[in-house]
Structures are given as structure tokens and as C-alpha cells.
Amino acid sequence: MTCDESIGDDVNKLFQQLTGMGKALKIKKLFHAPFTLHQSLISLIEREAGYGEKGRIIFKFNALTEAQVIKALYRASQAGVKIDLIIRGICCLRPGVPGLSENIRVRSIIGRFLEHTRVYYFGNQGRPQVYCSSADAMERNLLNRVETAFPVEDPALIARLREDLDTYLADNCQSWVLQPDGTYLQNHPAEGEEPVASQLVLLDRLTSSSG
């Protein structure tokens, strides 16, 4: 739900296009597949690559298989961008390969809930740019289906999403970390380290805030 009139207007134009009631109209804020989402995602990755070691990318997907997105992430890693990918299912990118992807970490969260949220987080030199989306980074989603990504512009909501993403990245109970050879190793709390099960932490956070 949003009261942003620009996004509401974009959604109206998108449905006009889908129903054949209108031509391809100019959309202001939404990225939409199979038209603008793929290239917009790559352009945002390339922008972070231009920031070098000051760049920051966090993605949460169900799957990452699309070749051009993977290549863009490799280039960003080589430029020094710190990249964290939270990918529950298939991932065709190999993290931690020297000279290619040593700045990329990939983890899969396997817990109580079968999650389907997709979040694209770009650091943008301290001015975070964040999108929520229906699309995984797969060819079928980005190039062959109707999918959308919308910007999150409220600073409080951006901060909340970043806090949630950081909770996933801190998980040491339900996370499996992808290795350079394609195998996964389960994370376990180090000696003396507090256990963090991200889904349970988020569940507790949500129930506490709603109570």
C-alpha cells in the first residue's frame, strides 16, 4: 500500500498496457519487465561499481541465474564493491573466487518459513536506494514475464529494511554459505557467539511491534 500518486499512476498505466487499452506509456518510478527492469537493475549495479570500494549491494532473491546480472555483479566485485546475496534457491554465481568474486558472499536461509521477498539494496554513497520486487534474477522473470519493482523512499522504511537485511546476514543458525566450488556449508555460532536465527528474530520483532 502506498499514497505515492506517481506509483499509483504508474500502476494504472501498466494495467492499461496489459489490457490493451493503452500504448506503452512513460512510467516514472516503477521498473517493469519485460521492458525496463532488467536493464535498470544492471545499470544500478554498474553505478555501484563506479563507486569502487565505497559501493554496497545487498540482494535478497529466491534465485540468481540470469547471465548478464551475474556478469555485472562480477564486475562490481572486481571494482571493490562489497556484495551480499541472500538467495534461498539456485545461484549460478560463484562467490569468493580470487580476481573474480572475492567481494561477494552468498547465503541461503532455510528455516521455518518459505520466503518469497525480493529486495534490491544499493548503498549509493550513503543515500541508499532500495527496491522491493516480484522478480527473481532469472531470465524468465526479467525478460519473459510481467514483473515489477517499486522504490522504497521513506527513510524510516529504508532503515527498517536495512535492519532486516542485516539480521539475515547475521544468521548463524539457519544459513548456508555458498563456497567457491559450489558447495554449501552450514553456519554455526562460534564459541561464545550468540545464536541468531534470522526468521525467528524477525518473527519476534514483528509480533512485538504489532502487540
C-alpha positions as CSV (number, residue, x, y, z in Angstrom):
1,M,0.0,0.0,0.0
2,T,1.2,3.5,-0.9
3,C,-0.1,7.0,-1.1
4,D,2.5,8.0,-3.6
5,E,0.5,9.2,-6.6
6,S,3.3,8.7,-9.0
7,I,3.4,5.0,-8.2
8,G,-0.4,4.7,-8.4
9,D,-0.3,6.4,-11.8
10,D,2.5,4.0,-12.9
11,V,0.4,1.0,-11.9
12,N,-2.6,2.4,-13.7
13,K,-0.5,2.8,-16.9
14,L,0.9,-0.7,-16.5
15,F,-2.6,-2.2,-16.4
16,Q,-3.7,-0.2,-19.3
17,Q,-0.8,-1.6,-21.3
18,L,-1.6,-5.2,-20.1
19,T,-5.2,-5.0,-21.1
20,G,-4.5,-3.5,-24.5
21,M,-6.3,-0.3,-23.5
22,G,-3.3,1.9,-24.0
23,K,0.1,2.1,-25.7
24,A,3.4,1.7,-23.8
25,L,3.2,4.8,-21.7
26,K,6.0,6.5,-19.9
27,I,6.4,5.1,-16.4
28,K,8.0,7.3,-13.8
29,K,9.1,5.2,-10.8
30,L,8.3,1.5,-11.4
31,F,10.7,-0.8,-13.2
32,H,8.7,-3.3,-15.2
33,A,9.6,-6.5,-17.0
34,P,10.0,-7.4,-19.8
35,F,10.7,-3.7,-20.7
36,T,12.9,-1.8,-18.2
37,L,13.6,-3.9,-15.1
38,H,16.5,-6.0,-16.5
39,Q,18.5,-3.0,-17.8
40,S,17.7,-0.8,-14.8
41,L,18.9,-3.5,-12.4
42,I,22.2,-3.8,-14.4
43,S,22.6,0.0,-14.6
44,L,22.2,0.3,-10.8
45,I,24.8,-2.5,-10.3
46,E,27.2,-0.6,-12.7
47,R,26.6,2.6,-10.8
48,E,27.8,1.0,-7.5
49,A,30.8,-0.5,-9.4
50,G,31.7,3.1,-10.2
51,Y,32.0,3.9,-6.5
52,G,34.6,1.1,-6.1
53,E,35.3,0.1,-2.5
54,K,32.7,2.6,-1.3
55,G,30.0,0.7,-3.2
56,R,27.5,-1.6,-1.4
57,I,24.9,-4.1,-2.8
58,I,22.6,-6.4,-0.9
59,F,20.1,-8.5,-2.8
60,K,17.5,-10.9,-1.5
61,F,16.2,-13.3,-4.1
62,N,14.8,-16.8,-4.5
63,A,17.2,-17.5,-7.4
64,L,20.0,-15.9,-9.4
65,T,20.6,-17.4,-12.8
66,E,20.5,-14.5,-15.4
67,A,23.9,-14.3,-17.1
68,Q,24.0,-10.5,-17.6
69,V,23.2,-9.8,-14.0
70,I,25.8,-12.2,-12.8
71,K,28.4,-10.7,-15.1
72,A,27.6,-7.2,-13.8
73,L,28.0,-8.4,-10.2
74,Y,31.3,-9.9,-11.0
75,R,32.5,-6.6,-12.5
76,A,31.3,-4.8,-9.4
77,S,33.2,-7.2,-7.2
78,Q,36.3,-6.7,-9.2
79,A,35.9,-2.9,-8.7
80,G,35.9,-3.4,-4.9
81,V,32.1,-3.3,-4.2
82,K,31.1,-5.3,-1.1
83,I,28.2,-7.5,-2.2
84,D,25.9,-9.8,-0.1
85,L,23.4,-12.0,-1.8
86,I,20.7,-13.8,0.2
87,I,19.4,-16.4,-2.2
88,R,17.2,-19.2,-0.9
89,G,17.4,-21.4,-4.0
90,I,19.6,-21.8,-7.1
91,C,22.5,-19.5,-7.5
92,C,24.7,-19.7,-10.7
93,L,27.2,-17.1,-9.4
94,R,30.3,-18.4,-7.7
95,P,31.4,-16.2,-4.8
96,G,34.9,-15.9,-3.3
97,V,36.8,-16.6,-6.4
98,P,40.1,-14.6,-6.4
99,G,40.2,-12.0,-9.1
100,L,36.6,-12.5,-9.9
101,S,34.2,-12.5,-7.0
102,E,36.2,-12.3,-3.8
103,N,34.0,-9.4,-2.6
104,I,30.8,-11.4,-3.0
105,R,29.2,-13.5,-0.2
106,V,26.2,-15.8,-0.9
107,R,24.0,-17.3,1.8
108,S,20.7,-19.3,1.8
109,I,18.3,-19.1,4.7
110,I,16.5,-22.4,5.3
111,G,14.1,-22.2,8.2
112,R,10.5,-22.3,9.3
113,F,9.2,-20.1,6.5
114,L,9.4,-20.4,2.7
115,E,10.2,-16.8,2.0
116,H,9.5,-15.1,-1.3
117,T,10.5,-11.5,-0.7
118,R,12.8,-9.8,-3.2
119,V,14.8,-6.7,-2.1
120,Y,17.4,-4.8,-4.1
121,Y,19.5,-2.6,-1.9
122,F,22.1,-0.2,-3.3
123,G,24.3,1.9,-1.0
124,N,24.5,4.9,-3.4
125,Q,27.3,6.6,-1.4
126,G,25.3,6.9,1.8
127,R,22.0,7.7,0.1
128,P,20.5,4.2,0.0
129,Q,18.3,3.3,-3.0
130,V,16.0,0.4,-2.2
131,Y,13.5,-1.5,-4.3
132,C,11.1,-4.3,-3.5
133,S,10.1,-6.5,-6.4
134,S,8.2,-9.5,-7.6
135,A,11.1,-10.6,-9.8
136,D,13.9,-13.0,-9.1
137,A,17.1,-12.5,-11.1
138,M,16.2,-15.1,-13.7
139,E,15.9,-14.8,-17.5
140,R,12.2,-15.8,-17.3
141,N,11.4,-13.2,-14.7
142,L,13.4,-10.3,-16.1
143,L,12.9,-10.9,-19.9
144,N,9.8,-13.1,-20.4
145,R,7.2,-12.2,-17.8
146,V,5.4,-9.2,-16.5
147,E,7.1,-8.3,-13.2
148,T,7.6,-5.0,-11.3
149,A,10.0,-3.4,-8.9
150,F,9.0,-0.3,-6.9
151,P,11.2,2.1,-4.9
152,V,11.0,2.4,-1.2
153,E,11.6,6.1,-0.5
154,D,10.5,6.7,3.1
155,P,13.8,6.9,5.2
156,A,12.2,5.0,8.1
157,L,11.2,2.2,5.8
158,I,14.6,2.1,4.2
159,A,16.2,1.9,7.6
160,R,13.8,-0.9,8.6
161,L,14.6,-2.9,5.5
162,R,18.3,-2.5,6.1
163,E,17.9,-3.7,9.7
164,D,16.0,-6.8,8.4
165,L,18.7,-7.5,5.8
166,D,21.4,-7.2,8.4
167,T,19.5,-9.7,10.5
168,Y,19.6,-12.2,7.7
169,L,23.3,-11.5,7.2
170,A,24.0,-12.1,10.9
171,D,22.2,-15.5,10.9
172,N,24.4,-18.3,12.2
173,C,21.8,-21.0,12.8
174,Q,19.7,-21.3,9.7
175,S,22.1,-20.0,7.0
176,W,24.1,-22.0,4.5
177,V,27.1,-20.2,2.9
178,L,27.9,-20.9,-0.7
179,Q,31.6,-21.8,-1.3
180,P,33.7,-21.0,-4.4
181,D,33.4,-24.7,-5.5
182,G,29.6,-24.6,-5.5
183,T,29.1,-26.5,-2.2
184,Y,27.3,-25.1,0.8
185,L,28.5,-25.1,4.4
186,Q,26.0,-24.5,7.3
187,N,26.8,-21.6,9.6
188,H,27.1,-22.3,13.3
189,P,27.7,-19.9,16.2
190,A,31.3,-19.6,17.1
191,E,32.3,-20.3,20.6
192,G,30.8,-17.7,22.8
193,E,28.8,-16.2,20.0
194,E,25.1,-15.5,20.5
195,P,22.9,-17.7,18.2
196,V,21.0,-15.8,15.6
197,A,18.1,-17.5,13.7
198,S,17.0,-14.7,11.4
199,Q,13.4,-15.9,10.8
200,L,12.8,-16.3,14.5
201,V,14.3,-12.9,15.3
202,L,12.2,-11.2,12.6
203,L,9.1,-13.1,13.8
204,D,9.6,-11.9,17.3
205,R,10.3,-8.3,16.1
206,L,7.0,-8.3,14.1
207,T,4.9,-9.8,16.8
208,S,6.3,-7.4,19.4
209,S,5.6,-4.3,17.2
210,S,2.1,-5.5,16.4
211,G,1.2,-6.2,20.0
